[in-house]
């Protein structure tokens, strides 16, 4: 739980401080008043990174540094962001006097974000769905963040060789590295999908108030049980094609997540209402999975999502907020306040 936060030169904030309640905090204000920026600052203070863009974009216009100071229980958390040469960013964290360059799972605070972009999860680009899985794995599996970064570095190295038309002998070492890391990454994705599938049908049926079959499936050109060896073979076979294109065409960075509703792809068959229910089901299950993995209730950040849901789905979301410190942005506080019987803390911008 975060009790207060000071923002200096962060996005649109020059120097502002806020205090929070342990229950529901409603951040209300017109568009472009800084609501989402405040939500983003809470996320960065908890997890160390943003969901909206590059670190350089966190700095106020022409600012050379930014700083966040937060108190979480008895813990002091400080995030320092400095502009370096050629707009490179130096980010540093201080937790109770200990200086860190990165927040691992043990140093971060669990957070679940509900963002309007999540409404594109079913119909949007595959990277949205891959990001949904991998972001959740970073919060629930120790070491996955490091694995994800290693895979990205190996992929960047292979792509660099492809663009410079280097020989197959140099590519071979990176093919092996990429296939090993890719196999590990996909194995974690598959375990997570299995956890989703244990309860997703039941959760969706409760939300939609009718019995439905829902299942997640992993979409890939490699056989999941032998992913690493098959990926290595495909990387070797696609060298000429990849050189012509200048990028790696096979691997976890090209895979996808499918959502089936009654045996059919939801992206094609689901109505608007069914799509909303599916998305809400995924996010509510995310709350459960983070809680189980971290043995701690996550903070819930909701960026103007109440306006996108109808009455029954708002009620389901309201029920999920019980027992969690929540931050809800809105342009109309009345839309949110009416769903809570307990006192809410209003932050007007």
C-alpha positions as CSV (number, residue, x, y, z in Angstrom):
1,X,0.0,0.0,0.0
2,X,1.3,3.5,-0.9
3,X,0.4,6.2,1.5
4,X,1.9,9.2,-0.3
5,X,3.8,10.2,-3.4
6,X,5.8,13.3,-4.5
7,X,6.5,13.9,-8.2
8,X,9.3,16.2,-9.3
9,X,9.7,17.0,-13.0
10,X,7.8,13.9,-13.9
11,X,5.7,14.2,-17.1
12,X,3.4,17.2,-16.6
13,X,4.2,17.6,-12.9
14,X,6.8,20.2,-11.8
15,X,6.6,19.5,-8.0
16,X,3.4,18.0,-6.6
17,X,2.6,15.8,-3.6
18,X,-0.4,13.5,-3.0
19,X,-1.7,11.4,-0.1
20,X,-3.7,8.2,-0.6
21,X,-6.2,6.2,1.3
22,X,-5.8,2.4,1.7
23,X,-9.1,1.8,-0.1
24,X,-10.5,3.4,-3.3
25,X,-8.8,6.6,-4.6
26,X,-10.6,8.3,-7.4
27,X,-8.5,10.7,-9.5
28,X,-10.8,13.1,-11.2
29,X,-10.2,15.9,-13.7
30,X,-10.7,17.0,-17.3
31,X,-8.7,15.5,-20.1
32,X,-5.0,16.5,-20.2
33,X,-5.1,17.3,-16.5
34,X,-2.4,14.7,-15.5
35,X,-4.6,11.8,-14.3
36,X,-2.8,9.2,-16.4
37,X,0.6,10.7,-15.5
38,X,-0.2,10.3,-11.8
39,X,-1.3,6.7,-12.4
40,X,1.9,6.1,-14.3
41,X,4.0,7.6,-11.5
42,X,2.5,5.2,-9.0
43,X,3.3,2.3,-11.3
44,X,6.9,3.4,-11.8
45,X,7.4,3.9,-8.0
46,X,6.1,0.3,-7.5
47,X,7.6,-1.6,-10.4
48,X,10.3,0.6,-11.8
49,X,9.1,1.0,-15.4
50,X,6.3,2.5,-17.4
51,X,3.8,1.0,-19.7
52,X,3.4,4.1,-21.9
53,X,6.7,4.7,-23.5
54,X,10.5,5.2,-23.1
55,X,12.1,6.3,-19.9
56,X,13.2,9.6,-21.6
57,X,9.5,10.5,-22.0
58,X,9.0,10.4,-18.2
59,X,11.0,13.7,-17.8
60,X,9.2,17.0,-18.0
61,X,9.8,19.0,-21.1
62,X,13.5,20.2,-21.1
63,X,14.0,18.8,-17.6
64,X,17.4,17.1,-17.0
65,X,16.1,14.9,-14.1
66,X,12.9,13.6,-12.5
67,X,12.3,12.1,-9.1
68,X,9.6,10.1,-7.3
69,X,9.4,9.8,-3.5
70,X,6.9,7.3,-2.1
71,X,6.1,5.7,1.2
72,X,4.8,2.1,1.1
73,X,4.0,1.0,4.7
74,X,7.2,1.7,6.6
75,X,9.3,1.6,3.4
76,X,10.8,4.6,1.7
77,X,11.0,4.3,-2.1
78,X,12.8,6.7,-4.4
79,X,13.1,6.7,-8.2
80,X,15.7,9.0,-9.8
81,X,15.7,9.5,-13.6
82,X,18.5,11.5,-15.2
83,X,19.0,12.6,-18.8
84,X,22.4,11.4,-20.0
85,X,24.4,11.9,-23.2
86,X,22.4,11.6,-26.5
87,X,19.2,11.4,-24.5
88,X,20.2,8.1,-22.8
89,X,18.6,7.7,-19.4
90,X,20.1,6.8,-16.1
91,X,17.6,5.3,-13.7
92,X,18.3,4.6,-10.1
93,X,16.2,3.3,-7.2
94,X,16.6,3.7,-3.5
95,X,14.7,1.5,-1.1
96,X,15.3,2.2,2.6
97,X,18.7,3.6,1.8
98,X,19.8,0.7,-0.6
99,X,20.7,1.9,-4.1
100,X,19.6,-0.3,-7.0
101,X,19.9,-0.1,-10.8
102,X,16.8,-2.3,-11.4
103,X,13.8,-3.5,-9.3
104,X,13.5,-7.3,-9.4
105,X,10.4,-9.2,-8.3
106,X,11.4,-9.1,-4.7
107,X,11.9,-5.3,-4.6
108,X,8.8,-4.4,-6.6
109,X,5.3,-4.0,-5.3
110,X,2.6,-6.1,-7.0
111,X,0.4,-4.0,-9.4
112,X,-2.4,-4.8,-11.8
113,X,-3.2,-2.2,-14.4
114,X,-6.5,-1.8,-16.3
115,X,-5.8,0.4,-19.3
116,X,-8.0,1.4,-22.2
117,X,-5.4,-0.2,-24.6
118,X,-6.4,-3.5,-23.0
119,X,-9.7,-3.2,-24.9
120,X,-7.7,-3.9,-28.0
121,X,-6.2,-7.1,-26.6
122,X,-8.4,-9.5,-28.6
123,X,-8.5,-7.6,-31.9
124,X,-5.2,-5.7,-31.7
125,X,-1.6,-6.6,-32.7
126,X,-0.1,-9.9,-31.4
127,X,2.5,-7.9,-29.4
128,X,-0.2,-6.7,-27.1
129,X,-1.1,-10.3,-26.2
130,X,2.5,-11.3,-25.9
131,X,3.1,-8.3,-23.7
132,X,0.1,-9.3,-21.5
133,X,1.6,-12.7,-20.9
134,X,5.2,-11.6,-20.4
135,X,4.3,-8.6,-18.1
136,X,2.3,-10.9,-15.9
137,X,5.2,-13.4,-15.8
138,X,7.6,-10.7,-14.7
139,X,5.3,-10.0,-11.7
140,X,4.8,-13.6,-10.8
141,X,7.9,-15.7,-11.8
142,X,11.3,-14.9,-10.2
143,X,13.9,-14.4,-12.9
144,X,11.6,-14.0,-15.8
145,X,12.4,-10.4,-16.2
146,X,16.1,-11.3,-16.7
147,X,15.2,-14.1,-19.1
148,X,13.1,-11.6,-21.1
149,X,15.9,-9.1,-21.3
150,X,18.4,-11.8,-22.4
151,X,16.1,-13.0,-25.2
152,X,15.7,-9.4,-26.4
153,X,19.5,-8.9,-26.4
154,X,20.1,-12.1,-28.3
155,X,17.4,-11.2,-30.8
156,X,19.0,-7.8,-31.3
157,X,22.4,-9.4,-31.9
158,X,21.0,-11.8,-34.5
159,X,19.1,-9.1,-36.3
160,X,22.2,-6.9,-36.4
161,X,24.2,-9.7,-38.1
162,X,21.3,-10.2,-40.5
163,X,21.3,-6.6,-41.5
164,X,25.0,-6.6,-42.1
165,X,24.8,-9.8,-44.1
166,X,27.3,-11.6,-41.9
167,X,28.1,-15.3,-42.5
168,X,26.2,-18.3,-41.3
169,X,29.0,-19.3,-39.0
170,X,28.5,-16.1,-36.9
171,X,24.7,-16.6,-37.0
172,X,24.9,-20.2,-35.7
173,X,26.0,-19.2,-32.2
174,X,23.1,-16.8,-31.9
175,X,20.7,-19.3,-33.4
176,X,21.6,-21.7,-30.5
177,X,21.4,-18.9,-27.9
178,X,18.1,-17.7,-29.2
179,X,16.6,-21.2,-29.4
180,X,17.7,-22.0,-25.8
181,X,16.3,-18.8,-24.4
182,X,13.2,-19.0,-26.5
183,X,12.4,-22.5,-25.2
184,X,12.7,-21.3,-21.7
185,X,10.5,-18.2,-22.3
186,X,7.8,-20.2,-24.1
187,X,7.8,-22.9,-21.3
188,X,6.8,-20.1,-18.8
189,X,4.2,-18.8,-21.1
190,X,2.6,-22.2,-21.5
191,X,2.6,-22.8,-17.7
192,X,0.8,-19.4,-17.3
193,X,-1.8,-20.3,-20.0
194,X,-2.5,-23.6,-18.2
195,X,-3.2,-21.6,-15.0
196,X,-5.6,-19.3,-16.8
197,X,-7.4,-22.3,-18.4
198,X,-8.2,-23.9,-15.0
199,X,-10.6,-21.1,-14.1
200,X,-11.3,-18.9,-17.1
201,X,-14.5,-20.7,-18.2
202,X,-16.0,-20.6,-14.8
203,X,-15.0,-16.9,-14.2
204,X,-16.4,-15.9,-17.6
205,X,-19.7,-17.8,-17.1
206,X,-20.2,-16.0,-13.8
207,X,-19.6,-12.7,-15.3
208,X,-21.7,-13.3,-18.4
209,X,-24.4,-15.0,-16.3
210,X,-24.6,-18.0,-18.7
211,X,-22.5,-21.1,-19.2
212,X,-19.8,-20.7,-21.9
213,X,-16.6,-22.5,-22.9
214,X,-13.5,-20.3,-22.9
215,X,-10.0,-21.4,-23.5
216,X,-6.6,-19.8,-24.2
217,X,-4.3,-21.4,-26.7
218,X,-0.7,-20.7,-27.6
219,X,-0.2,-20.0,-31.4
220,X,3.2,-20.9,-32.7
221,X,4.9,-22.5,-35.7
222,X,6.9,-24.8,-33.4
223,X,5.6,-27.7,-31.4
224,X,5.5,-26.5,-27.8
225,X,6.8,-29.8,-26.3
226,X,10.0,-29.5,-28.5
227,X,10.1,-25.8,-28.9
228,X,13.8,-25.2,-28.5
229,X,15.0,-27.9,-30.9
230,X,12.4,-27.0,-33.5
231,X,13.2,-23.3,-33.3
232,X,16.9,-24.0,-33.8
233,X,16.0,-26.0,-37.0
234,X,13.7,-23.2,-38.3
235,X,16.3,-20.5,-37.6
236,X,18.8,-22.5,-39.6
237,X,16.4,-23.0,-42.5
238,X,15.3,-19.3,-42.6
239,X,18.8,-17.7,-42.7
240,X,18.6,-16.6,-46.4
241,X,15.0,-15.4,-46.0
242,X,15.9,-13.5,-42.7
243,X,18.9,-11.9,-44.4
244,X,16.7,-10.6,-47.2
245,X,14.2,-9.2,-44.7
246,X,16.8,-8.0,-42.2
247,X,15.0,-9.5,-39.2
248,X,14.4,-12.8,-37.4
249,X,11.1,-14.3,-38.6
250,X,10.8,-17.2,-36.1
251,X,10.7,-17.3,-32.3
252,X,8.6,-16.3,-29.3
253,X,8.6,-12.7,-30.5
254,X,6.4,-13.8,-33.4
255,X,4.1,-16.1,-31.5
256,X,0.6,-15.2,-30.4
257,X,-2.1,-15.9,-27.8
258,X,-5.5,-17.1,-29.0
259,X,-8.8,-16.8,-27.1
260,X,-11.5,-19.3,-27.9
261,X,-15.2,-18.8,-27.1
262,X,-17.2,-22.0,-27.5
263,X,-14.5,-23.4,-29.7
264,X,-14.3,-20.4,-32.1
265,X,-11.7,-17.6,-32.2
266,X,-13.2,-14.8,-30.0
267,X,-11.5,-12.1,-32.2
268,X,-13.8,-13.1,-35.0
269,X,-16.9,-14.5,-33.3
270,X,-17.3,-12.5,-30.1
271,X,-19.9,-9.7,-29.9
272,X,-18.9,-6.4,-28.3
273,X,-20.4,-7.4,-25.0
274,X,-18.7,-10.8,-25.1
275,X,-15.4,-9.1,-25.9
276,X,-15.8,-6.8,-22.9
277,X,-16.6,-9.8,-20.6
278,X,-13.6,-11.7,-21.9
279,X,-11.2,-8.8,-21.4
280,X,-12.5,-8.2,-17.9
281,X,-12.2,-12.0,-17.1
282,X,-8.6,-11.9,-18.2
283,X,-7.8,-8.9,-16.0
284,X,-9.7,-10.3,-13.0
285,X,-7.8,-13.6,-13.3
286,X,-4.6,-11.6,-13.5
287,X,-5.5,-10.1,-10.1
288,X,-5.9,-13.6,-8.7
289,X,-2.7,-14.9,-10.2
290,X,-0.6,-12.0,-8.9
291,X,-2.2,-12.4,-5.4
292,X,-1.4,-16.1,-5.3
293,X,2.1,-15.8,-6.6
294,X,3.1,-12.8,-4.4
295,X,1.1,-13.7,-1.3
296,X,0.1,-10.1,-1.3
297,X,-2.9,-8.1,-2.6
298,X,-1.7,-6.0,-5.6
299,X,-2.5,-2.4,-6.1
300,X,-5.1,-1.9,-8.8
301,X,-4.7,0.9,-11.3
302,X,-7.7,1.7,-13.5
303,X,-7.3,4.3,-16.2
304,X,-10.7,5.5,-17.2
305,X,-12.1,2.0,-17.7
306,X,-15.4,2.4,-15.8
307,X,-16.8,4.5,-18.7
308,X,-16.1,1.5,-21.1
309,X,-18.1,-1.0,-19.1
310,X,-21.9,-1.4,-18.6
311,X,-23.7,-1.9,-15.3
312,X,-23.1,-5.6,-14.7
313,X,-19.4,-5.4,-15.7
314,X,-18.9,-2.4,-13.5
315,X,-20.4,-4.3,-10.6
316,X,-18.1,-7.2,-11.2
317,X,-15.1,-4.9,-11.3
318,X,-16.3,-3.2,-8.1
319,X,-16.4,-6.5,-6.3
320,X,-12.9,-7.3,-7.5
321,X,-11.6,-4.0,-5.9
322,X,-12.6,-5.1,-2.4
323,X,-9.5,-5.6,-0.3
324,X,-7.2,-3.8,-2.7
325,X,-5.8,-0.3,-2.6
326,X,-7.2,1.1,-5.9
327,X,-6.6,4.2,-8.0
328,X,-9.3,5.0,-10.6
329,X,-9.0,7.9,-13.1
330,X,-12.2,9.5,-14.5
331,X,-13.5,12.7,-15.9
332,X,-16.8,12.1,-14.0
333,X,-16.5,11.0,-10.4
334,X,-20.2,10.3,-10.1
335,X,-19.8,7.4,-12.6
336,X,-17.4,5.7,-10.2
337,X,-18.6,6.9,-6.7
338,X,-22.1,5.4,-7.0
339,X,-20.6,1.9,-7.2
340,X,-19.1,2.1,-3.7
341,X,-20.9,2.0,-0.4
342,X,-17.7,2.7,1.6
343,X,-16.0,6.1,1.6
344,X,-13.8,6.9,-1.4
345,X,-10.9,9.3,-1.4
346,X,-11.3,12.0,-4.1
347,X,-8.2,13.5,-5.7
348,X,-9.2,16.5,-7.8
349,X,-6.8,17.7,-10.5
